């Protein structure tokens, strides 16, 4: 009897030795005369268990992890293919609390299937949404997405259906779908996991978007540091074209949608939508002034839908299960689920998909297990390097766009980076300014010059040079950057700076706070 064994091919697993583990499993099985089928699946998102080896059984998949190359022979000695016990046996993978407590809607196939197998995708409800969309009028598809309450997952949280409606209503001979996959925020990896571990989901979502707004061409702008994403997407696009899910006359419908991958230029600012358009067009990644909106004059001057990976990959589910199903998850105006990425000083880093409404504290402690160092978690930066630092007093804030805005924070792309009580928040504030100075495209003065002056001011504060005056200057500088910068890069750089200043004044030499603490 053939035994099916799964070893992930996700970048995180590869970095931890998954290829070596997989090769050792094949060698041992051959040497022992055991017939196996080795499947290179995606990651379940429990990174502390990678490489996670799973064995298919009648009861479900049994997990073992983390398994390094030198441990493989011991696995076979223990009879892991026939239910034998082993110190690293985890039981049924689906019953691991970290996974069981999630609400996986978008990531339901991630870690289950072979990412580049179209047959596997179809066997797990793939392309059900597209088949429904083909039978619908474009306006009806847009209305379904609007009714679902889906908002842009890249950070802006703009209603996706409204953006699509604008493009649908624009008159033009050529329209485009542009997927922003330049995932450059620190502590984020959900886009990468979709592209590496379930690329057909994104391809299907973009195809549906094309049908909805009458666009026939699409681009996926992928971060240059993601070679495995680029390879898997290209392989999946070839398979989708060959099977009639892309290209001319999709599934005999007479509709057309062509898709190609563009390797990004390697600059953080190219994650800003207009800079991304410039880069796709072969120009230097510089932001464009608005108006005109990209929905009306975007890629090559034509109406363009720009969404990020998570937004577009939510669409197949919305079409297949319906808007009502999707919007039943979440709270307030934040509907559906969000794949949150746990990183930094945490015991259990990885991906957690939950409905909006889960609190930071639940994510940090129930899923993340507290800090890896064992010390109290003092601060969490949410939403990438331009997100605010949130103190312990705000850990009960529910994940919700409006609730976060009410405490001067942002959900962003759903990335969390945790810090224990040894962190120096003044140095973190300096890092934010330094990051902006390094990554600014230089087009507008508040961002280009403001960030450089910000670093200088922070250096004086850290060196205790006339701190009250420098802090006053820092706040003025932040105000200018927020109100005067051309794009979110300069607008948001002050967020981590001001949050550090407001929530952790003792790190900036506030004597009153220091006295109270003593």
C-alpha positions as CSV (number, residue, x, y, z in Angstrom):
1,X,0.0,0.0,0.0
2,X,1.3,3.4,-0.9
3,X,1.7,5.8,2.0
4,X,1.2,9.5,1.2
5,X,3.6,11.8,3.1
6,X,3.5,15.6,3.0
7,X,6.6,17.9,3.3
8,X,6.0,21.7,2.7
9,X,7.7,23.6,-0.1
10,X,6.9,27.0,1.4
11,X,9.9,29.4,1.8
12,X,9.9,29.2,5.6
13,X,10.0,25.4,5.5
14,X,12.7,25.5,2.9
15,X,14.8,27.8,5.0
16,X,14.5,25.4,7.9
17,X,15.6,22.4,5.8
18,X,12.4,21.0,4.2
19,X,14.2,20.0,1.0
20,X,16.8,18.0,2.9
21,X,14.1,16.4,5.1
22,X,12.1,15.4,2.0
23,X,15.1,14.0,0.3
24,X,16.0,11.9,3.4
25,X,12.4,10.6,3.5
26,X,12.7,9.4,-0.1
27,X,16.1,7.8,0.5
28,X,14.9,6.0,3.7
29,X,11.7,4.8,2.1
30,X,13.6,3.4,-0.9
31,X,16.2,1.7,1.3
32,X,13.5,0.1,3.4
33,X,11.3,-0.9,0.5
34,X,8.4,1.3,1.7
35,X,6.2,2.6,-1.2
36,X,5.4,6.3,-0.6
37,X,3.9,9.2,-2.5
38,X,5.7,12.4,-1.4
39,X,3.6,15.5,-1.8
40,X,5.2,19.0,-1.5
41,X,2.4,20.9,0.0
42,X,2.2,24.5,1.3
43,X,2.8,25.4,4.9
44,X,0.1,25.3,7.6
45,X,1.6,28.5,8.9
46,X,2.8,27.1,12.2
47,X,6.4,28.0,11.6
48,X,7.9,26.7,14.9
49,X,6.9,23.2,13.7
50,X,8.6,23.5,10.3
51,X,9.6,21.3,8.6
52,X,6.3,19.7,9.5
53,X,6.0,16.2,8.1
54,X,2.5,14.8,7.8
55,X,1.3,11.2,7.0
56,X,-2.1,10.6,5.5
57,X,-4.2,8.1,7.5
58,X,-7.9,7.1,7.4
59,X,-8.5,9.4,10.5
60,X,-6.8,12.3,8.9
61,X,-3.2,13.6,8.6
62,X,-0.9,12.9,11.5
63,X,1.8,15.5,12.0
64,X,5.4,15.2,13.1
65,X,7.6,18.3,13.7
66,X,9.9,19.9,13.4
67,X,11.7,17.1,11.6
68,X,15.3,17.7,10.5
69,X,17.2,15.6,8.0
70,X,19.1,13.6,10.7
71,X,15.8,12.7,12.4
72,X,14.2,11.0,9.4
73,X,15.7,7.5,10.0
74,X,14.3,7.6,13.6
75,X,10.9,8.4,12.2
76,X,11.0,5.2,10.1
77,X,12.4,3.2,13.0
78,X,9.4,4.3,15.0
79,X,7.1,3.1,12.2
80,X,5.6,6.6,11.6
81,X,4.0,5.5,8.3
82,X,2.0,2.8,10.1
83,X,0.9,4.7,13.2
84,X,4.0,4.2,15.4
85,X,4.7,6.6,18.2
86,X,7.5,9.1,18.1
87,X,8.5,11.9,20.5
88,X,7.7,14.5,17.8
89,X,4.3,13.1,17.0
90,X,1.7,15.9,17.1
91,X,-1.5,13.8,16.6
92,X,-4.0,14.9,14.1
93,X,-2.8,18.2,12.5
94,X,-6.3,19.6,12.4
95,X,-6.6,19.2,16.1
96,X,-3.5,21.3,17.0
97,X,-5.1,24.2,19.0
98,X,-3.3,26.9,17.0
99,X,-4.9,25.6,13.9
100,X,-8.2,24.4,15.3
101,X,-9.1,27.8,16.8
102,X,-8.8,29.6,13.5
103,X,-11.5,30.5,11.0
104,X,-9.8,29.6,7.8
105,X,-11.9,30.8,4.8
106,X,-9.2,32.0,2.5
107,X,-6.4,29.8,3.7
108,X,-8.6,26.6,3.8
109,X,-6.4,24.9,1.1
110,X,-3.0,26.3,2.3
111,X,-0.9,23.5,3.7
112,X,-3.4,20.9,2.3
113,X,-2.8,20.9,-1.4
114,X,0.1,20.7,-3.8
115,X,0.2,24.4,-4.7
116,X,0.9,24.0,-8.4
117,X,-1.4,21.1,-9.1
118,X,-4.6,22.4,-10.9
119,X,-6.1,18.9,-10.3
120,X,-5.6,19.3,-6.6
121,X,-7.1,22.9,-6.7
122,X,-10.2,21.6,-8.5
123,X,-10.6,18.8,-6.0
124,X,-10.8,21.3,-3.2
125,X,-13.5,23.6,-4.5
126,X,-11.2,25.5,-6.8
127,X,-12.8,27.6,-9.7
128,X,-16.3,27.2,-8.3
129,X,-16.4,31.0,-8.0
130,X,-15.3,31.6,-11.5
131,X,-17.9,29.2,-12.9
132,X,-20.6,31.2,-11.1
133,X,-19.2,34.5,-12.2
134,X,-19.2,33.5,-15.9
135,X,-23.0,33.1,-15.7
136,X,-23.4,36.5,-14.2
137,X,-23.5,40.0,-15.7
138,X,-20.5,42.2,-14.8
139,X,-22.6,44.6,-12.6
140,X,-24.0,41.6,-10.7
141,X,-20.5,40.4,-9.9
142,X,-19.6,43.9,-8.7
143,X,-22.7,44.0,-6.5
144,X,-21.9,40.6,-4.9
145,X,-18.5,41.9,-3.9
146,X,-20.0,45.1,-2.7
147,X,-22.6,43.3,-0.6
148,X,-19.9,41.1,1.0
149,X,-18.4,44.2,2.7
150,X,-14.9,43.3,1.5
151,X,-12.5,46.2,2.1
152,X,-9.0,46.5,0.7
153,X,-6.6,44.3,2.7
154,X,-3.5,46.2,1.7
155,X,-4.1,48.8,4.5
156,X,-6.3,51.5,3.0
157,X,-9.5,49.4,3.7
158,X,-11.3,51.1,0.8
159,X,-14.5,49.1,-0.2
160,X,-13.4,46.8,-3.0
161,X,-16.9,46.8,-4.7
162,X,-16.9,50.6,-4.9
163,X,-13.5,50.6,-6.6
164,X,-14.7,47.9,-9.1
165,X,-17.9,49.9,-9.8
166,X,-15.8,52.9,-10.8
167,X,-13.7,50.9,-13.2
168,X,-16.8,49.1,-14.6
169,X,-18.4,52.5,-15.3
170,X,-15.4,54.0,-17.0
171,X,-15.5,53.9,-20.8
172,X,-12.3,52.6,-22.4
173,X,-11.2,50.1,-25.0
174,X,-8.7,48.5,-22.6
175,X,-8.9,48.1,-18.9
176,X,-6.5,46.4,-16.5
177,X,-6.4,44.4,-13.2
178,X,-3.2,45.1,-11.3
179,X,-2.4,43.0,-8.2
180,X,-0.1,44.6,-5.7
181,X,2.1,41.8,-4.4
182,X,5.0,43.9,-3.4
183,X,4.7,42.8,0.2
184,X,7.5,44.9,1.8
185,X,6.2,45.5,5.3
186,X,8.2,44.0,8.1
187,X,6.5,41.1,9.8
188,X,4.2,40.3,6.9
189,X,4.0,37.2,4.8
190,X,0.4,36.4,4.0
191,X,0.7,37.5,0.4
192,X,3.7,35.3,0.0
193,X,1.9,32.3,1.4
194,X,-1.0,32.7,-1.0
195,X,1.3,33.0,-4.0
196,X,3.5,30.1,-3.0
197,X,1.0,27.9,-1.4
198,X,-2.3,28.5,-3.2
199,X,-1.5,30.5,-6.4
200,X,-4.6,29.4,-8.3
201,X,-6.8,31.2,-5.7
202,X,-5.2,34.5,-6.6
203,X,-5.4,33.8,-10.4
204,X,-9.1,32.9,-10.0
205,X,-9.8,36.1,-8.1
206,X,-8.1,38.2,-10.7
207,X,-10.0,36.5,-13.5
208,X,-13.3,37.2,-11.8
209,X,-12.2,40.8,-11.3
210,X,-11.5,41.0,-15.0
211,X,-14.9,39.7,-15.9
212,X,-16.5,42.1,-13.4
213,X,-15.0,45.3,-14.8
214,X,-14.5,44.1,-18.5
215,X,-10.7,44.1,-18.2
216,X,-8.9,41.6,-20.4
217,X,-5.3,42.1,-19.1
218,X,-3.8,41.6,-15.7
219,X,-0.5,42.0,-14.0
220,X,0.8,40.6,-10.7
221,X,3.6,42.8,-9.4
222,X,5.6,40.5,-7.2
223,X,8.3,41.5,-4.7
224,X,11.7,40.6,-6.2
225,X,12.7,38.9,-2.9
226,X,10.0,36.3,-3.5
227,X,11.5,33.9,-6.1
228,X,9.4,31.0,-5.1
229,X,6.2,33.0,-5.4
230,X,7.2,34.1,-8.9
231,X,8.0,30.5,-9.9
232,X,4.8,29.1,-8.6
233,X,2.6,31.8,-10.1
234,X,4.2,31.3,-13.5
235,X,3.8,27.6,-13.3
236,X,0.1,27.9,-12.2
237,X,-0.6,30.5,-15.0
238,X,0.7,28.1,-17.6
239,X,-1.5,25.3,-16.2
240,X,-4.6,27.6,-16.1
241,X,-4.0,28.7,-19.7
242,X,-3.7,25.2,-20.9
243,X,-6.9,24.1,-19.1
244,X,-8.9,27.1,-20.4
245,X,-9.2,29.0,-17.1
246,X,-7.2,31.9,-18.6
247,X,-6.7,33.3,-22.0
248,X,-9.1,33.5,-24.9
249,X,-12.6,32.1,-24.5
250,X,-12.4,31.2,-20.8
251,X,-14.3,27.9,-20.3
252,X,-16.1,28.4,-23.6
253,X,-17.7,31.7,-22.4
254,X,-16.2,33.9,-25.1
255,X,-14.6,36.1,-22.4
256,X,-10.9,36.8,-22.3
257,X,-8.4,37.4,-19.5
258,X,-4.7,37.3,-19.9
259,X,-2.4,37.4,-16.9
260,X,1.4,37.9,-16.4
261,X,3.8,38.3,-13.6
262,X,6.1,41.3,-13.3
263,X,9.1,41.1,-11.0
264,X,9.2,44.2,-8.7
265,X,12.0,46.7,-8.7
266,X,13.1,46.1,-5.1
267,X,12.0,49.4,-3.6
268,X,9.6,49.7,-0.6
269,X,7.8,52.7,-2.3
270,X,6.8,50.5,-5.2
271,X,4.2,49.0,-2.9
272,X,2.4,52.4,-3.2
273,X,-0.1,51.9,-5.9
274,X,0.9,54.7,-8.3
275,X,4.6,54.0,-7.9
276,X,3.8,50.3,-8.7
277,X,2.0,51.4,-11.9
278,X,5.1,53.4,-12.9
279,X,7.3,50.4,-12.3
280,X,5.1,48.0,-14.3
281,X,5.3,50.5,-17.2
282,X,9.1,50.2,-17.0
283,X,9.7,53.6,-15.3
284,X,11.4,54.4,-12.0
285,X,9.0,53.8,-9.1
286,X,7.8,57.3,-8.2
287,X,4.4,58.2,-6.8
288,X,1.9,60.0,-9.0
289,X,-0.2,62.9,-7.8
290,X,-3.9,62.2,-7.5
291,X,-6.3,63.0,-9.2
292,X,-6.7,61.3,-11.6
293,X,-7.5,58.2,-9.7
294,X,-6.0,54.9,-11.0
295,X,-9.5,53.6,-11.4
296,X,-10.0,56.1,-14.2
297,X,-6.4,56.7,-15.5
298,X,-4.2,54.0,-14.1
299,X,-1.9,51.5,-15.9
300,X,-0.8,52.9,-19.3
301,X,-3.4,55.7,-18.7
302,X,-6.3,53.3,-18.7
303,X,-9.0,52.4,-16.1
304,X,-7.4,50.0,-13.6
305,X,-8.4,48.0,-10.6
306,X,-5.6,47.8,-8.1
307,X,-6.0,45.4,-5.2
308,X,-3.6,43.5,-3.1
309,X,-3.2,39.7,-3.0
310,X,-5.5,39.1,0.0
311,X,-8.3,41.3,-1.4
312,X,-8.3,39.5,-4.7
313,X,-7.9,36.0,-3.3
314,X,-11.0,36.6,-1.1
315,X,-13.2,37.0,-4.3
316,X,-13.5,33.3,-5.3
317,X,-14.9,32.5,-1.9
318,X,-17.3,35.4,-2.0
319,X,-18.6,34.3,-5.4
320,X,-18.8,30.6,-4.5
321,X,-20.4,30.9,-1.1
322,X,-22.2,34.2,-1.5
323,X,-21.9,37.7,0.0
324,X,-24.1,36.8,2.9
325,X,-21.8,33.9,4.0
326,X,-18.8,36.1,3.9
327,X,-20.2,39.1,5.7
328,X,-21.5,37.0,8.5
329,X,-18.0,36.9,9.8
330,X,-16.5,40.0,11.4
331,X,-17.8,43.1,13.3
332,X,-19.0,46.5,12.5
333,X,-17.9,47.6,9.0
334,X,-15.0,45.2,9.1
335,X,-16.5,42.1,7.5
336,X,-15.0,38.7,6.7
337,X,-11.7,37.4,8.0
338,X,-8.1,38.6,8.0
339,X,-5.0,36.5,7.8
340,X,-2.9,38.0,10.7
341,X,0.8,37.4,10.7
342,X,2.5,36.9,14.1
343,X,6.2,37.9,14.2
344,X,8.9,39.4,16.5
345,X,9.4,38.2,20.0
346,X,6.8,35.5,20.2
347,X,7.0,31.8,21.1
348,X,4.7,30.7,18.2
349,X,5.1,32.9,15.2
350,X,3.0,32.1,12.1
351,X,-0.2,32.8,10.3
352,X,-3.6,33.1,12.0
353,X,-6.8,33.6,10.0
354,X,-9.6,34.9,12.2
355,X,-12.7,37.0,11.7
356,X,-12.4,40.7,12.6
357,X,-13.1,41.2,16.2
358,X,-10.3,39.1,17.7
359,X,-8.2,41.1,20.1
360,X,-4.5,41.8,20.1
361,X,-4.2,40.0,23.5
362,X,-5.8,36.8,22.1
363,X,-3.4,36.9,19.2
364,X,-0.3,37.6,21.3
365,X,-1.0,35.1,24.1
366,X,-3.6,32.5,23.0
367,X,-2.0,32.0,19.7
368,X,1.5,33.5,20.0
369,X,2.1,32.0,23.5
370,X,3.6,35.2,24.9
371,X,7.2,36.4,24.3
372,X,9.9,34.0,23.3
373,X,12.2,35.6,25.9
374,X,9.7,34.9,28.7
375,X,9.6,38.6,29.5
376,X,6.4,40.7,29.5
377,X,5.3,42.0,26.1
378,X,5.7,45.8,26.2
379,X,4.7,46.9,22.7
380,X,3.3,45.6,19.4
381,X,3.7,47.3,16.1
382,X,0.7,46.6,13.9
383,X,0.6,47.2,10.2
384,X,4.2,47.2,9.2
385,X,7.0,49.7,9.7
386,X,4.6,52.7,9.3
387,X,2.1,51.3,11.9
388,X,1.7,52.6,15.4
389,X,3.3,51.0,18.5
390,X,0.5,49.8,20.8
391,X,1.1,49.5,24.6
392,X,-0.2,46.8,26.9
393,X,-3.1,49.0,27.9
394,X,-4.5,48.7,24.3
395,X,-4.1,45.0,23.9
396,X,-7.8,44.4,24.3
397,X,-8.5,46.5,21.2
398,X,-10.5,44.3,18.7
399,X,-9.1,43.9,15.2
400,X,-11.5,46.3,13.5
401,X,-10.6,49.2,11.1
402,X,-12.7,51.7,13.1
403,X,-11.6,50.5,16.6
404,X,-7.9,50.8,15.6
405,X,-8.5,54.2,14.1
406,X,-10.1,55.4,17.3
407,X,-6.8,54.7,19.2
408,X,-4.7,56.3,16.4
409,X,-3.6,53.0,15.0
410,X,-4.1,51.1,11.8
411,X,-4.8,47.5,10.9
412,X,-2.7,47.7,7.8
413,X,-1.8,44.4,6.2
414,X,-2.4,42.5,9.4
415,X,1.2,42.1,10.5
416,X,2.1,42.1,14.2
417,X,5.7,42.5,15.5
418,X,6.0,42.0,19.3
419,X,8.6,43.5,21.6
420,X,9.3,42.6,25.2
421,X,10.1,45.0,28.0
422,X,13.8,45.4,27.0
423,X,12.9,47.5,23.9
424,X,14.0,51.1,23.7
425,X,11.1,52.9,22.1
426,X,13.1,56.1,21.4
427,X,15.4,54.0,19.2
428,X,12.3,52.4,17.6
429,X,11.0,55.9,16.8
430,X,14.4,56.8,15.2
431,X,14.2,53.6,13.1
432,X,10.9,54.7,11.7
433,X,12.4,58.0,10.5
434,X,15.5,56.3,9.2
435,X,13.4,53.8,7.3
436,X,11.5,56.6,5.6
437,X,14.7,58.4,4.8
438,X,16.1,55.3,3.2
439,X,13.0,54.3,1.2
440,X,11.5,57.7,0.2
441,X,11.2,58.1,-3.5
442,X,12.2,61.7,-3.0
443,X,9.4,63.3,-5.0
444,X,7.9,65.4,-2.2
445,X,9.8,67.6,0.2
446,X,8.0,66.7,3.5
447,X,8.9,63.0,3.1
448,X,12.3,63.4,1.6
449,X,13.7,66.2,3.8
450,X,11.3,65.6,6.8
451,X,12.5,62.1,7.4
452,X,16.2,63.1,7.3
453,X,15.6,66.0,9.7
454,X,13.6,63.5,11.8
455,X,16.6,61.2,12.2
456,X,18.7,64.2,13.3
457,X,16.2,65.3,15.9
458,X,15.8,61.8,17.2
459,X,19.6,61.5,17.6
460,X,19.6,64.6,19.7
461,X,16.7,63.3,21.9
462,X,18.5,60.0,22.4
463,X,21.7,61.9,23.3
464,X,19.7,64.1,25.8
465,X,20.5,67.3,24.0
466,X,17.8,69.9,25.1
467,X,15.1,67.2,25.0
468,X,11.9,69.4,25.6
469,X,12.8,71.6,22.6
470,X,13.7,68.7,20.4
471,X,10.5,66.9,21.2
472,X,8.5,70.0,20.4
473,X,10.3,70.2,17.1
474,X,9.7,66.5,16.4
475,X,6.0,66.9,16.9
476,X,5.9,69.9,14.5
477,X,7.9,67.9,11.9
478,X,5.5,65.0,12.2
479,X,2.5,67.3,11.6
480,X,4.1,68.7,8.4
481,X,4.8,65.1,7.1
482,X,1.3,63.9,7.9
483,X,-0.4,66.9,6.2
484,X,2.0,67.7,3.4
485,X,3.4,64.4,2.0
486,X,2.2,63.2,-1.4
487,X,1.5,59.6,-0.4
488,X,1.1,57.2,2.5
489,X,4.9,56.7,2.8
490,X,5.4,60.2,4.2
491,X,1.9,60.5,5.7
492,X,2.3,57.5,7.9
493,X,5.9,57.6,8.9
494,X,5.0,59.8,11.9
495,X,2.5,57.2,13.2
496,X,5.2,54.9,14.9
497,X,7.1,58.0,16.0
498,X,4.1,59.7,17.7
499,X,2.8,56.5,19.2
500,X,6.1,55.8,20.8
501,X,6.3,59.3,22.1
502,X,2.7,59.3,23.4
503,X,2.6,55.8,24.9
504,X,6.2,55.4,26.1
505,X,7.2,59.0,27.2
506,X,9.7,57.6,29.8
507,X,11.9,56.4,26.9
508,X,12.1,60.0,25.8
509,X,13.3,61.2,29.2
510,X,9.9,62.3,30.6
511,X,10.9,62.9,34.2
512,X,7.3,62.9,35.5
513,X,6.6,59.4,34.1
514,X,10.0,58.2,35.4
515,X,9.1,59.5,38.9
516,X,5.7,57.8,38.8
517,X,7.3,54.6,37.7
518,X,9.8,54.7,40.5
